[in-house]
């Protein structure tokens, strides 16, 4: 079994800006990834199987709702700690980070923020331990970048709601115990509903033949006259802003997570370049390889500083949707470019499962599209600076 030799780059001594708690949380996540993810992830990706055995470990390192208050089973950590955990998990694999992101930001977050006290106490502690796993139903077959056009709907039937529709590209759906589903009521207003596995008419078929996020379970959500108890409606926020608020939290986590993938590709390429001998010297001695590596560490450092500042703003309650969009777009774009350059440094070896780079590259093709495409995030920045939305 191959030893995980990863060493995290910190060119600007950013560790000096972190608290002891931040570093302790990060070390716990990093050690767990080295012990429990790195040895199994290549085989899981090759087999296109989500390793369910890791759920317990994710819960133990606080990856499920780290910023959720302790009274509801969370760790009560700050937003920088959440980011650091996502960074370390995605250093292992984007699909594993997706599992944690969905559970934290798209399932636990809306129940905590938009749910009532009864819902919080019923679901959050079990989600925090991984006893319950959740998924988030927003994207539909015909509505991706325009979620407000959704057709999934529910009708008031007196003692229950009747839910109909379909969602797709849903991480965790094949094994999720609950789904936070966004649907329109009879007036066309969007609301969140907690739908539980086993409700008649609710199914979650798995999506197969993916070339990306192969170690993550993706599926659909199908609702055919599903009777949802009225107490499962999230009462404290409705409208499109409710699911978009969840996506802000998830996109923030992605902006950190992508740095982890980039760091892993850089670290692998740097080590390989020092060891690979061509024309009687290491390829790291050649100018073009040094150019690639120097640009990689520069871009990683810029992304680290952006994520850290965004985390500070999140802690202060000042981070805007547009600022989060900028970080998600920039950092994922940075990571995918570094993955491609790192693959070139490794030559033919870069496409094999002997190294993590090609897996990261394929995973990042999903990350650059989901939770707001690369182009839509650019237009969010454009709308913010001009005051003119180009996508309406």
C-alpha positions in Angstrom: 0.0 0.0 0.0 1.4 3.4 -1.1 2.4 5.8 1.7 0.8 9.2 1.6 3.8 11.6 1.6 1.8 14.8 1.2 3.3 18.0 2.6 1.1 21.1 2.6 2.6 24.2 0.9 2.5 27.5 2.9 4.6 29.9 1.0 3.3 33.0 2.8 3.3 31.6 6.3 -0.5 31.7 6.5 -0.3 29.3 9.4 0.8 32.3 11.5 -2.7 33.8 10.9 -4.5 30.7 12.1 -5.5 30.0 15.7 -4.3 26.9 17.6 -7.8 25.5 17.3 -7.8 26.0 13.5 -4.5 24.1 13.3 -5.7 21.3 15.6 -8.9 20.9 13.5 -6.9 20.8 10.3 -4.4 18.3 11.7 -7.2 15.9 12.7 -8.7 16.1 9.2 -5.3 15.8 7.5 -4.3 12.8 9.6 -7.6 11.1 8.9 -7.3 11.6 5.2 -3.8 10.1 5.2 -5.0 7.1 7.2 -8.5 6.4 5.9 -8.8 8.0 2.5 -5.5 7.9 0.6 -5.1 4.1 0.9 -8.6 3.3 -0.5 -9.6 6.2 -2.8 -7.9 5.1 -6.0 -9.6 1.7 -5.9 -12.9 3.2 -5.0 -12.7 5.6 -8.0 -11.6 2.9 -10.3 -14.6 0.8 -9.2 -16.9 3.8 -9.2 -18.1 3.0 -5.7 -18.7 5.3 -2.7 -16.8 3.9 0.3 -19.6 4.0 2.9 -17.2 2.9 5.6 -15.7 6.4 5.7 -19.0 8.0 7.0 -18.1 7.3 10.6 -14.7 8.8 10.2 -16.1 11.9 8.6 -18.4 12.4 11.6 -15.6 11.9 14.0 -13.4 14.6 12.5 -16.4 17.0 12.7 -16.9 17.2 8.9 -20.7 17.0 9.3 -22.0 20.5 10.4 -18.8 21.7 12.0 -20.3 25.2 12.5 -23.7 23.9 13.8 -24.1 24.7 17.5 -23.1 21.9 20.0 -26.7 21.8 21.4 -27.7 20.3 18.0 -24.8 17.9 17.8 -22.4 20.1 15.8 -18.9 21.0 16.8 -19.7 24.8 17.2 -16.6 25.7 15.2 -16.1 28.9 13.1 -16.2 29.2 9.4 -12.4 29.1 8.9 -12.4 25.7 10.6 -15.1 24.5 8.3 -13.0 25.7 5.3 -9.9 24.0 6.6 -11.8 20.7 7.0 -13.1 20.9 3.5 -9.6 21.7 2.2 -8.1 18.6 3.8 -10.9 16.3 2.7 -10.8 17.5 -0.9 -7.0 17.0 -0.8 -8.0 13.4 -0.5 -10.9 13.5 -3.0 -13.5 16.0 -4.3 -16.2 13.3 -4.1 -15.6 12.7 -0.4 -15.7 16.5 0.2 -18.9 16.6 -1.8 -20.4 14.1 0.7 -19.4 16.3 3.6 -20.4 19.6 1.9 -23.9 18.3 1.1 -24.4 17.0 4.6 -23.2 20.2 6.3 -24.3 23.1 4.0 -27.2 21.7 2.1 -28.9 19.5 4.6 -27.9 20.6 8.2 -27.6 24.3 7.4 -31.2 24.7 6.1 -32.7 22.7 8.9 -30.7 24.8 11.4 -31.5 28.1 9.8 -34.9 27.6 8.2 -36.3 24.8 10.4 -38.2 25.0 13.7 -36.8 23.7 17.0 -38.6 20.4 16.7 -37.0 19.8 13.3 -33.6 20.8 14.6 -33.7 18.4 17.5 -35.2 15.6 15.5 -32.7 15.6 12.6 -29.5 17.6 13.4 -27.9 15.3 16.0 -28.3 12.2 13.9 -27.0 14.0 10.8 -24.0 15.2 12.8 -23.0 11.6 13.7 -23.7 10.2 10.3 -26.6 8.0 11.6 -28.7 9.9 9.1 -27.3 11.0 5.7 -28.9 13.6 3.7 -29.1 15.1 0.2 -30.4 18.4 -1.3 -32.9 18.5 -4.1 -32.8 21.6 -6.2 -31.5 20.9 -9.7 -34.0 19.5 -12.2 -33.6 17.8 -15.6 -34.7 21.1 -17.3 -33.6 23.6 -14.7 -29.9 23.9 -13.7 -28.6 27.5 -13.8 -32.2 28.7 -13.6 -33.5 26.9 -10.4 -36.4 29.4 -10.1 -38.0 27.7 -13.2 -38.4 24.4 -11.3 -41.5 22.4 -11.9 -41.4 20.1 -8.8 -44.5 21.1 -6.8 -46.6 20.3 -3.8 -50.3 20.7 -3.1 -52.1 21.2 0.2 -54.3 18.2 0.9 -55.5 19.2 4.3 -53.6 16.9 6.6 -50.5 16.5 4.4 -48.8 17.9 1.2 -48.7 15.9 -2.0 -45.3 16.2 -3.7 -44.6 15.6 -7.4 -41.6 16.1 -9.6 -38.0 15.1 -10.2 -34.5 16.3 -9.3 -31.2 15.1 -10.8 -27.4 15.3 -10.2 -28.0 14.9 -6.5 -25.0 13.9 -4.5 -25.6 11.3 -1.7 -29.1 10.6 -3.0 -28.8 6.8 -3.5 -28.0 6.2 0.2 -29.6 9.3 1.8 -32.1 8.9 4.7 -33.6 12.3 4.2 -33.7 14.8 1.3 -34.2 18.6 1.7 -36.3 19.2 -1.4 -37.2 22.5 -2.9 -40.6 22.7 -4.6 -43.3 25.3 -5.5 -46.6 25.5 -3.7 -49.9 26.2 -5.5 -49.1 29.9 -5.6 -45.7 29.3 -7.2 -43.7 30.1 -4.0 -40.6 27.9 -3.4 -40.5 26.1 0.0 -38.2 23.5 1.5 -39.6 20.1 2.5 -37.9 17.3 4.4 -38.7 14.1 2.6 -37.7 10.8 4.3 -36.6 7.6 2.7 -39.5 5.1 2.7 -42.2 7.6 2.0 -44.5 6.0 -0.6 -43.8 7.2 -4.2 -40.2 8.5 -3.3 -37.3 6.9 -5.1 -33.6 7.8 -5.6 -32.1 5.8 -8.5 -28.3 6.0 -8.9 -26.6 7.8 -11.8 -24.0 5.5 -13.4 -21.2 5.9 -16.1 -19.7 9.0 -14.6 -16.1 9.9 -15.6 -16.0 12.4 -12.7 -16.6 12.1 -8.9 -16.4 8.3 -9.4 -16.0 7.7 -5.6 -19.1 9.8 -4.9 -22.7 8.5 -5.1 -24.9 10.6 -7.4 -28.5 10.0 -8.3 -32.0 11.4 -9.0 -34.9 12.1 -6.7 -38.3 11.1 -8.1 -41.6 12.1 -6.4 -44.8 10.5 -7.5 -47.7 11.6 -5.3 -45.5 11.5 -2.2 -47.5 12.3 1.0 -45.3 14.7 3.1 -46.4 15.5 6.6 -47.1 19.2 7.1 -44.6 19.3 10.0 -41.8 18.5 7.5 -42.1 21.9 5.8 -39.2 24.3 6.7 -41.2 27.3 8.1 -38.7 30.0 8.6 -37.7 31.0 5.1 -39.2 30.6 1.6 -38.6 31.9 -1.9 -35.6 31.2 -4.1 -33.3 33.0 -1.6 -33.7 30.1 0.8 -32.0 27.4 -1.3 -29.5 30.0 -2.6 -28.5 30.8 1.0 -27.6 27.1 1.4 -25.6 27.3 -1.8 -23.6 30.2 -0.4 -22.5 28.1 2.4 -21.6 25.2 0.2 -19.8 27.3 -2.4 -17.8 28.8 0.4 -16.7 25.3 1.4 -15.8 24.5 -2.2 -13.6 27.6 -2.4 -11.5 26.0 0.3 -11.8 22.4 -0.9 -10.5 23.2 -4.4 -7.3 24.5 -2.8 -6.8 21.0 -1.2 -7.0 19.4 -4.6 -4.6 21.9 -6.1 -2.1 21.4 -3.2 -2.1 17.7 -3.7 -1.4 18.0 -7.4 1.3 20.5 -6.8 2.9 18.4 -4.0 2.9 15.3 -6.2 4.4 17.2 -9.2 7.1 18.9 -7.2 8.2 15.6 -5.6 8.1 13.8 -9.0 10.1 16.6 -10.7 12.9 16.3 -8.1 13.1 12.5 -8.5 12.6 12.1 -12.3 16.0 12.1 -14.1 16.2 13.0 -17.8 19.3 14.0 -19.7 21.3 13.3 -16.5 19.6 15.6 -14.1 16.2 16.0 -12.4 13.5 17.5 -14.6 13.0 20.1 -11.7 16.3 21.6 -12.9 14.8 22.7 -16.2 13.4 26.1 -16.7 10.0 25.1 -18.1 9.3 22.8 -15.2 10.3 25.4 -12.7 8.0 27.9 -14.5 5.1 25.4 -14.1 5.9 24.8 -10.4 6.5 28.5 -9.6 3.2 29.5 -11.2 1.4 26.7 -9.3 2.6 27.8 -5.9 1.8 31.4 -6.7 -1.8 30.6 -7.6 -2.3 28.4 -4.6 -1.0 31.1 -2.3 -3.3 33.7 -3.8 -6.2 31.3 -3.4 -5.3 30.6 0.2 -5.3 34.3 1.0 -8.6 34.8 -0.7 -10.2 31.9 1.2 -8.8 33.0 4.5 -10.1 36.6 4.1 -13.5 35.2 2.9 -13.6 33.0 6.1 -12.9 36.1 8.2 -15.8 37.9 6.5 -18.0 34.8 7.0 -17.2 34.8 10.7 -18.2 38.5 10.9 -21.4 37.9 9.0 -20.2 40.2 6.2 -19.5 37.8 3.3 -21.7 38.6 0.3 -23.0 36.1 -2.2 -20.9 37.8 -4.9 -17.7 37.5 -2.8 -18.4 33.8 -2.3 -19.1 33.4 -6.1 -15.7 35.0 -6.9 -13.8 32.7 -4.6 -15.6 29.6 -5.8 -15.0 30.4 -9.4 -11.4 31.6 -9.0 -10.2 28.7 -6.8 -11.8 25.9 -8.7 -10.4 27.4 -12.0 -7.0 27.6 -10.3 -7.2 24.0 -9.2 -8.2 22.6 -12.5 -5.4 24.4 -14.3 -2.9 23.2 -11.8 -4.1 19.6 -12.2 -3.6 19.8 -15.9 -0.1 21.3 -15.6 0.9 18.8 -12.9 -0.3 16.0 -15.2 2.1 17.2 -17.9 5.0 17.3 -15.4 4.4 13.6 -14.7 4.2 12.8 -18.4 2.6 9.4 -19.1 2.6 8.4 -15.4 0.2 11.3 -14.8 -2.7 9.4 -16.3 -2.3 6.4 -14.1 -4.0 5.5 -10.8 -0.5 5.3 -9.4 -0.8 9.1 -8.8 -3.8 11.2 -7.7 -3.6 13.9 -10.4 -5.8 12.5 -13.2 -8.5 11.7 -10.6 -8.4 15.2 -9.3 -8.5 16.6 -12.8 -11.6 14.6 -13.7 -13.3 15.4 -10.3 -12.7 19.1 -10.8 -14.6 19.0 -14.1 -17.7 18.5 -12.0 -16.7 21.0 -9.3 -16.2 23.7 -11.9 -19.8 23.2 -13.0 -21.9 22.3 -9.9 -23.3 24.7 -7.4 -23.1 27.5 -10.0 -21.3 27.0 -13.2 -18.0 28.8 -14.0 -19.8 31.2 -16.4 -22.7 32.0 -14.0 -20.4 32.9 -11.2 -18.6 35.3 -13.6 -22.0 36.9 -14.4 -22.8 37.2 -10.7 -19.6 39.2 -10.3 -20.6 41.2 -13.4 -24.0 42.0 -12.0 -22.5 43.0 -8.7 -20.1 45.5 -10.1 -22.3 46.9 -12.8 -25.7 46.6 -11.2 -27.0 45.0 -14.4 -27.9 41.3 -14.3 -26.9 39.7 -17.6 -28.8 36.4 -16.9 -32.3 37.7 -16.6 
